[in-house]
């Protein structure tokens, strides 16, 4: 028995309509829809790029001012470094402090000098350091500029390091025992604490003590004299060593 399907004219039209409908839906879903999504993505990227361009223009407009500020800070840094002593060895420090002690008409009883191998580390006040959640975030364009600047200046920085251009400070620690009258010793403390005359010398601490010593008078007779001994702790700030 043979089944035969006969399509009427109406059925043929329906089949053609369904075929066209499926074709249109398929083209719309698999072709038009991805294109539409891609267009929206490109629009978003274009807006982001436009925003970055505006940020870059704003940053570049401030660039001359930032460069001028950087030059001023570099000049200020060099001027501030002039107040520090050049790097000295123990013998030079001994000569300098002993000279100041004798100039103050005091007796230099003992002197201990320690020069650390590591540079002096400055610990900033904790409230002056931005906390992680308070740090200013750079925009993408500013960060890109900073990265590019760092890449471009890396060879110069390396050369500067080789030339010894990097500025570091060393703090020599000295302990001085000086003898004399109370008035002379007090003037000695005031002298070393004078920021205008000796800005690179810091008086860390000092203590007083009494001392009995044997001396001779004009006739050569022995006599017992009582005096005061000042023990003073000093920090002397020096610039880094100059490379040969």
Residue pairs with C-beta under 8 A, 6 or more apart in sequence:
7 15
52 139
52 140
52 141
53 141
55 139
55 140
55 141
55 142
56 141
56 145
59 139
59 141
59 142
59 145
77 167
81 167
81 239
83 199
83 200
84 169
84 200
84 237
84 238
84 239
85 200
85 236
85 237
85 238
85 239
86 238
86 239
86 242
87 170
87 238
87 239
87 240
87 241
87 242
88 96
88 172
88 238
89 115
90 113
90 115
93 113
93 115
93 172
93 174
93 236
94 111
94 113
97 111
97 174
97 176
97 234
98 108
98 111
100 191
100 192
101 107
101 108
101 176
101 178
101 188
102 108
104 178
104 180
104 184
104 187
104 188
104 191
105 180
105 184
106 178
106 179
106 180
106 184
106 185
106 188
106 230
107 178
107 179
107 180
108 176
108 177
108 178
109 177
109 178
109 179
109 229
110 175
110 176
110 177
111 174
111 175
111 176
111 177
112 174
112 175
113 172
113 173
113 174
114 172
114 173
114 174
115 170
115 172
115 173
116 170
116 171
116 172
116 173
119 168
119 169
119 170
119 240
120 168
120 169
120 170
120 171
120 237
130 136
138 146
160 166
162 243
163 243
164 240
164 241
164 242
164 243
166 240
167 239
167 240
168 239
168 240
169 237
169 238
169 239
169 240
170 237
170 238
170 239
170 240
171 235
171 236
171 237
171 238
172 235
172 236
172 237
172 238
173 233
173 234
173 235
174 233
174 234
174 235
174 236
175 231
175 232
175 233
175 234
176 230
176 231
176 232
176 234
177 229
177 230
177 231
178 185
178 188
178 229
178 230
178 232
179 211
179 213
179 227
179 228
179 229
179 230
180 188
180 227
180 228
180 230
181 227
181 228
182 208
182 228
185 208
185 228
185 230
188 230
188 232
189 203
189 206
189 230
189 232
191 197
191 198
192 198
192 201
192 203
192 232
192 234
193 203
200 236
200 237
200 238
201 234
201 235
201 236
201 237
202 234
202 235
202 236
202 237
203 232
203 233
203 234
204 233
204 234
204 235
205 232
205 233
206 230
206 231
206 232
206 233
207 230
207 231
208 228
208 229
208 230
208 231
209 228
209 229
209 230
209 231
210 226
210 227
210 228
210 229
211 226
211 227
211 228
211 229
212 224
212 225
212 226
213 224
213 225
213 226
213 227
214 222
214 223
214 224
214 225
215 222
215 223
215 224
215 225
216 222
216 223
217 223
